[in-house]
Amino acid sequence: MNPITKVSFDDTAVAFSSKSDAELYKMYLLFKSMNSNMFVKAGGALLNTALKLHMPVKFIIKPTIFNHFCGGETIEESERAIQELAKYNIGTILDYSVEGEGDEKSFDATRDELLHAIEKAHGNKNIPFSVFKITGLIDINLLEKVQKRQELSVEERAAYERGRDRVNEICKRCYQRDVRVFIDAEESWIQETIDNLTYEMMELYNKEKANIYNTYQLYRHDRLDVIKRDYENAIKGGYYLGAKLVRGAYMEKERRRAQAEGYESPINPTKQASDELFDNALRFCTAHVDRLSFCNGTHNEDSCYLLMELMDEHNIAPNDPRVYFAQLYGMSDNLSYNLAHAGYNVAKYVPYGPVEAVMPYLLRRANENTAIAGQSSREFSLIQKEIERRKKKKH
């Protein structure tokens, strides 16, 4: 049987197989709340204010939205989520989601935490990837100055080199420990600097296979051309290309800045254009797995079905280590669990960090669920469907 025919993203029995009735009802209440735009905006503002005033609201946040979207406050606390996912053949990508203070001390602390996460992943088949943001290690203003080809002062040059050393230390440790790592994409006005640092790491550590992965935000109209160029450069340079494909995370910010500063927006004009570009990137990557390993980082069902079809066309086994699917923890379990159930490589981004420090991440998740057309209501309707299925089964 073609493996694609046995995957249905509407199969809620598989999607929620890890959830007890009580856990499912808790999810029902959470997503019902997130279906209300007004509730999310007002609740988010209240929580932020309460945390700033050091009011005791952690006991409300931690067992609800935090536990649903995060693994824990520490790597050790995240073990529960790692083991829970592993039972269903889903890997964990430990994502340290603390937004740093932007000074040397916080950059060093972030590096140390990332090294700790890499050690946790070493030899652990349940943690197939590590991940980090370059802005957690280098000042964003320096990244922008480098991209604009502005001259750096002696102090700035030294600070940039320290940041570059942190990036190298993490990538080198990943290479030594045989842990693959995603370097996340960020805003377009610093992305070229991030890309160049990533290519440098690939040249050093991707000689035998893809250990270092760059991230391509396909809502940017030039990214497929960039992937093709990077592939050619990898062949010329004698290394493997690692690519994580996502649609993108900074659309409103990108458009606002482009309008304010009077340059052409780097973002595709329509969602359809982004979808087409994303799917064409999947086609290119699948056709070039000889030198390219990639991760389909999406919550889009059509793009997941397309990749399954492409893998079948190119005779790529569902468990081929060069191809992964990834979704966020607490979201799109209908994709993750059904894909894993059918034998595909799947991993979940599992954020962790102190509740107060992870709040910006959690509020973004809640806002995204409300803002993405149909995302929250899709999750909510699937939860309702599973509750109904279980009720009927009992009668």
Backbone hydrogen bonds, N-H to C=O, Kabsch-Sander energy under -0.5 kcal/mol:
donor,donor_aa,acceptor,acceptor_aa,energy
5,T,2,N,-1.1
6,K,2,N,-0.5
6,K,3,P,-0.9
7,V,4,I,-1.8
8,S,6,K,-0.6
11,D,8,S,-1.6
12,T,10,D,-1.5
15,A,11,D,-2.1
16,F,12,T,-2.4
17,S,14,V,-1.6
19,K,16,F,-1.8
24,L,20,S,-2.4
25,Y,21,D,-2.1
26,K,22,A,-1.9
27,M,23,E,-2.1
28,Y,24,L,-2.2
29,L,25,Y,-2.1
30,L,26,K,-2.1
31,F,27,M,-2.9
32,K,28,Y,-1.9
33,S,29,L,-1.9
34,M,30,L,-2.0
35,N,31,F,-0.9
36,S,33,S,-1.6
37,N,35,N,-0.8
40,V,36,S,-2.2
41,K,37,N,-2.4
42,A,38,M,-2.7
43,G,39,F,-3.0
44,G,40,V,-2.4
45,A,41,K,-2.0
46,L,42,A,-2.2
47,L,43,G,-2.6
48,N,44,G,-2.4
49,T,45,A,-2.2
50,A,46,L,-2.7
51,L,47,L,-2.5
52,K,48,N,-2.3
53,L,49,T,-2.0
54,H,51,L,-1.4
55,M,50,A,-3.1
57,V,55,M,-2.3
60,I,57,V,-1.6
61,I,57,V,-2.1
62,K,58,K,-2.9
64,T,61,I,-0.8
66,F,61,I,-2.2
67,N,61,I,-0.5
67,N,62,K,-1.5
68,H,64,T,-1.6
69,F,65,I,-2.0
70,C,66,F,-2.3
71,G,351,P,-3.2
72,G,351,P,-0.6
78,S,74,T,-1.3
79,E,76,E,-1.2
80,R,77,E,-0.7
82,I,78,S,-2.2
83,Q,79,E,-2.7
84,E,80,R,-2.3
85,L,81,A,-2.4
86,A,82,I,-2.1
87,K,83,Q,-1.6
88,Y,85,L,-1.6
89,N,86,A,-2.0
90,I,85,L,-2.0
91,G,346,V,-3.0
92,T,126,N,-2.7
93,I,348,K,-2.9
94,L,92,T,-0.6
94,L,129,F,-0.6
95,D,350,V,-2.4
96,Y,94,L,-0.7
97,S,95,D,-1.0
97,S,352,Y,-2.0
99,E,97,S,-0.5
99,E,357,A,-0.7
100,G,98,V,-0.7
107,F,103,D,-2.3
108,D,104,E,-2.4
109,A,105,K,-2.1
110,T,106,S,-2.4
111,R,107,F,-2.3
112,D,108,D,-2.4
113,E,109,A,-2.1
114,L,110,T,-2.5
115,L,111,R,-2.4
116,H,112,D,-1.8
117,A,113,E,-2.1
118,I,114,L,-2.1
119,E,115,L,-2.1
120,K,116,H,-1.8
121,A,117,A,-1.7
122,H,118,I,-1.6
123,G,177,R,-0.5
124,N,121,A,-2.4
125,K,123,G,-0.8
127,I,124,N,-2.2
129,F,92,T,-0.7
130,S,180,R,-2.6
131,V,94,L,-0.5
132,F,182,F,-1.9
136,G,133,K,-1.5
137,L,134,I,-2.3
138,I,134,I,-1.8
142,L,139,D,-0.5
143,L,139,D,-1.8
144,E,140,I,-2.1
145,K,141,N,-2.3
146,V,142,L,-2.5
147,Q,143,L,-1.9
148,K,144,E,-2.2
149,R,146,V,-1.3
150,Q,145,K,-2.6
157,R,153,S,-2.9
158,A,154,V,-2.1
159,A,155,E,-2.3
160,Y,156,E,-2.7
161,E,157,R,-2.3
162,R,158,A,-2.0
163,G,159,A,-2.0
164,R,160,Y,-2.6
165,D,161,E,-2.3
166,R,162,R,-1.7
167,V,163,G,-2.2
168,N,164,R,-2.6
169,E,165,D,-2.5
170,I,166,R,-2.1
171,C,167,V,-2.5
172,K,168,N,-2.9
173,R,169,E,-2.0
174,C,170,I,-2.2
175,Y,171,C,-2.2
176,Q,172,K,-2.8
177,R,173,R,-2.5
178,D,174,C,-0.6
178,D,175,Y,-0.8
179,V,174,C,-2.8
180,R,128,P,-0.8
181,V,211,N,-3.1
182,F,130,S,-2.5
183,I,213,Y,-2.7
184,D,132,F,-2.5
184,D,182,F,-0.7
190,I,187,E,-1.9
191,Q,187,E,-1.2
192,E,188,S,-0.7
194,I,190,I,-1.9
195,D,191,Q,-3.3
196,N,192,E,-2.4
197,L,193,T,-2.1
198,T,194,I,-2.3
199,Y,195,D,-2.8
200,E,196,N,-1.8
201,M,197,L,-1.8
202,M,198,T,-2.6
203,E,199,Y,-2.6
204,L,200,E,-1.4
205,Y,201,M,-2.9
206,N,202,M,-2.5
211,N,209,K,-0.9
213,Y,181,V,-2.7
214,N,242,G,-2.6
215,T,183,I,-0.6
216,Y,244,K,-2.9
217,Q,215,T,-0.5
218,L,216,Y,-0.9
218,L,246,V,-3.2
219,Y,247,R,-2.2
220,R,217,Q,-1.8
221,H,219,Y,-0.5
221,H,266,P,-1.9
223,R,220,R,-1.6
226,V,222,D,-1.7
227,I,223,R,-2.5
228,K,224,L,-2.3
229,R,225,D,-2.4
230,D,226,V,-2.9
231,Y,227,I,-2.3
232,E,228,K,-2.0
233,N,229,R,-2.5
234,A,230,D,-2.1
235,I,231,Y,-2.0
236,K,232,E,-2.5
237,G,233,N,-2.6
238,G,234,A,-0.8
238,G,235,I,-0.8
239,Y,234,A,-2.5
240,Y,206,N,-2.6
241,L,291,R,-2.7
243,A,293,S,-2.5
244,K,214,N,-3.0
245,L,243,A,-0.6
245,L,295,C,-2.9
246,V,216,Y,-2.4
246,V,244,K,-0.5
254,E,250,Y,-2.8
255,R,251,M,-2.5
256,R,252,E,-2.5
257,R,253,K,-2.2
258,A,254,E,-2.4
259,Q,255,R,-2.2
260,A,256,R,-2.6
261,E,257,R,-2.7
262,G,258,A,-0.9
263,Y,258,A,-1.9
268,N,219,Y,-3.5
274,S,270,T,-1.5
275,D,271,K,-2.8
276,E,272,Q,-2.6
277,L,273,A,-2.2
278,F,274,S,-2.8
279,D,275,D,-2.5
280,N,276,E,-2.2
281,A,277,L,-2.0
282,L,278,F,-2.0
283,R,279,D,-2.0
284,F,280,N,-2.3
285,C,281,A,-2.8
286,T,282,L,-2.5
287,A,283,R,-1.6
288,H,284,F,-0.6
288,H,285,C,-1.1
289,V,286,T,-0.8
291,R,288,H,-1.5
292,L,288,H,-0.8
293,S,241,L,-2.4
294,F,322,R,-2.9
295,C,243,A,-2.3
296,N,324,Y,-3.4
297,G,245,L,-1.9
297,G,295,C,-1.3
298,T,296,N,-1.4
298,T,326,A,-1.0
301,E,299,H,-0.6
304,C,300,N,-1.4
305,Y,301,E,-2.6
306,L,302,D,-2.5
307,L,303,S,-2.0
308,M,304,C,-2.1
309,E,305,Y,-2.1
310,L,306,L,-2.7
311,M,307,L,-2.7
312,D,308,M,-1.9
313,E,309,E,-2.6
314,H,310,L,-2.2
315,N,312,D,-1.3
316,I,311,M,-3.3
317,A,315,N,-0.6
320,D,317,A,-2.2
323,V,320,D,-2.0
324,Y,294,F,-1.8
325,F,345,N,-2.2
326,A,296,N,-2.0
327,Q,347,A,-1.7
329,Y,349,Y,-2.5
331,M,328,L,-1.8
335,L,332,S,-1.1
336,S,332,S,-2.0
337,Y,333,D,-2.3
338,N,333,D,-0.6
339,L,335,L,-2.6
340,A,336,S,-2.3
341,H,337,Y,-2.2
342,A,338,N,-1.2
343,G,340,A,-1.7
344,Y,339,L,-2.3
345,N,318,P,-1.2
346,V,344,Y,-0.5
347,A,325,F,-2.0
348,K,91,G,-2.6
349,Y,327,Q,-2.5
350,V,93,I,-2.8
350,V,348,K,-0.6
352,Y,95,D,-2.0
353,G,72,G,-1.8
358,V,354,P,-1.9
359,M,355,V,-0.8
359,M,356,E,-0.6
362,L,358,V,-2.3
363,L,359,M,-2.8
364,R,360,P,-1.7
365,R,361,Y,-2.2
366,A,362,L,-2.4
367,N,363,L,-2.5
368,E,364,R,-3.1
369,N,365,R,-2.6
370,T,366,A,-1.6
371,A,367,N,-3.0
372,I,368,E,-3.4
375,Q,372,I,-1.9
376,S,369,N,-1.5
376,S,372,I,-0.6
378,R,374,G,-2.6
379,E,375,Q,-2.3
380,F,376,S,-2.7
381,S,377,S,-2.6
382,L,378,R,-2.0
383,I,379,E,-2.1
384,Q,380,F,-2.4
385,K,381,S,-2.3
386,E,382,L,-2.1
387,I,383,I,-2.3
388,E,384,Q,-2.4
389,R,385,K,-2.3
390,R,386,E,-2.5
391,K,387,I,-2.0
392,K,388,E,-2.4
393,K,389,R,-2.0
394,K,390,R,-1.6
395,H,391,K,-1.1
